[in-house]
Amino acid sequence: MANKSIDKQQFGDFQTPIELAKQVIEVLKRNHKIKHEIIIEPTCGKGAFVFAANDGFENSRILGFDINKKYIDIANSSLNITDSSNNISIQESNFFDTNWEELLSGLNGYILIIGNPPWVTSSDLGTINSKNIPQKSNFQNRKGIDAITGSGNFDISEWMILQHINWLSKRDGAIAFLCKYAVARKVLKHVRKSSEHRFFGHIYPINAKEYFNASVEACLFVLTTNVGNADCEIYESLDSIKPYRTIGERDGFIVSNVKVYGKWKYLRGQDPCYIWRSGIKHDCSKVMELEPYEGKFKNGLNETFSLESDYIFPLLKSSDIGNGRVNSYRKMVLITQKKVGEETLSIKKIAPKTWKYLSNHRDYLSKRKSLIYKNKPEFSVFGIGSYTFKPWKIAISGFYKKLRFNLVSPLNGKIVAFDDTVNFLSFDTEEEAQFIFYLVTSQPSIEFFESMIFWDEKRPITIDILRRLSLKEVSKELGKLDQYIKWIEAQAYTKSSGQLELALAAPKNQT
């Protein structure tokens, strides 16, 4: 049983149920009027797509290939393929060793490339020493995949789909694959980079848990040759006849809903005075994150210490912010500096117990691997500045699949800090924070953000997306420009740095 499991892992194996394969064929016929002169399935497994294509497309020439001889035998047997069969051929073949250019050169007509390539990354296969993986040297000589050249980790299915795109670079055809939703978007980005792109995309969500027992956002990804348009239509399901939204590149980035983005794109800009930040980065939670415990502090090593409160602050993590738990805290964080690169020796004099605690755990802190700590003062942290120590904040989790902004006040008389998966704005007064919170959570702002967010991403809400919104333009839209200007003028640091004119000017569009 264990050997079978390893064998499946080696090939990134998710066999397609025949009912799903038949649904895919119906989608291609119904929605895309796919021709069917030649059908190729490069990783056919047990032959579900070969069977469904043969059943759904009459008089087609079908070529199936797979690395697993056992699967080839099963496919040939279930399809009752004999030497006299002239429209179907299923052969044993390693995708990465096959001379596809030679094979394709002998084929004439419209080509449909269909299937379910491995849902694994190169690292997954490398971990089990699988040979079913492309050589990195291949990347450097292949058109359209420069962005993953030399990558330490990449989706095998992404690499394979890009090869299929190369196959159809100068001929008519279509590609239809089951893959991760994120892989489909990456492929679209590659297509868009080519000045000679000729593919139009279509995405149909599928229930990967139901069909493959896989907890991942997955889809049927269809690419049809169509010169001049690299947008992608999104359907609600395999049963849908028409798309309900379109994703595509606008103003230099991919948006998840081009129609809604077009409606609110004039809200795009940069706010010099309100800049979204990420929380504290320390890379050593066992030492730097503490729990209040019987008047003392307990760390992640289950050690208890009596420490001064000077450098210890309430900490709200991504799960707290994502669930709106902002009126209390479970943990605290040790912040050793007020700005990046600041000396830390003063801790020894101001808070000797804290210094001793840090010194006793020097080994843990010195093992932090990130290069950002190199040549920095001992016990340094990052993601800090004057914004960290402002009393009022608007915070949102980068990981949670919803636009939930939180207004955060001081707790127990101390400013609240966040971990580095939380994004936030900071303010000196509650009144200013309340006003900006009103702007950020308004309908125009929410729709603008949602038009750019892809909820299947591991970290869907990013600093980059949040910084695309001009709060000044939102205030105009809501008839609150006078109040916005009042708060800009009230910021003493803006006046003293000579940035007031810039702050009041029209927002600078991002490229």
Secondary structure as UniProt FT lines:
FT   HELIX           2..10
FT   TURN            11..12
FT   HELIX           18..32
FT   STRAND          38..41
FT   TURN            42..43
FT   TURN            45..46
FT   HELIX           48..56
FT   TURN            58..59
FT   STRAND          61..66
FT   HELIX           69..78
FT   TURN            79..80
FT   TURN            83..84
FT   STRAND          88..92
FT   TURN            95..97
FT   HELIX           100..105
FT   STRAND          111..115
FT   HELIX           122..127
FT   TURN            128..129
FT   HELIX           136..139
FT   TURN            140..141
FT   TURN            143..144
FT   HELIX           146..148
FT   TURN            149..150
FT   HELIX           156..167
FT   TURN            168..170
FT   STRAND          173..180
FT   HELIX           181..193
FT   TURN            195..196
FT   STRAND          199..206
FT   HELIX           208..212
FT   STRAND          218..225
FT   TURN            227..228
FT   STRAND          232..234
FT   TURN            238..239
FT   STRAND          245..250
FT   TURN            251..252
FT   STRAND          253..255
FT   HELIX           258..264
FT   HELIX           265..267
FT   STRAND          277..278
FT   STRAND          280..281
FT   HELIX           285..288
FT   STRAND          289..293
FT   TURN            294..295
FT   STRAND          296..298
FT   TURN            300..301
FT   STRAND          304..305
FT   TURN            310..311
FT   STRAND          312..316
FT   HELIX           318..322
FT   TURN            323..324
FT   STRAND          331..334
FT   TURN            340..341
FT   HELIX           346..350
FT   HELIX           352..360
FT   HELIX           362..366
FT   HELIX           371..373
FT   TURN            374..375
FT   TURN            378..379
FT   HELIX           386..389
FT   STRAND          392..397
FT   STRAND          406..408
FT   TURN            412..413
FT   STRAND          417..419
FT   TURN            420..421
FT   STRAND          422..427
FT   HELIX           430..440
FT   HELIX           443..450
FT   TURN            451..452
FT   TURN            455..456
FT   HELIX           463..466
FT   TURN            467..468
FT   HELIX           471..477
FT   TURN            478..479
FT   HELIX           481..490
FT   HELIX           492..496
FT   TURN            497..498
FT   HELIX           500..504
//
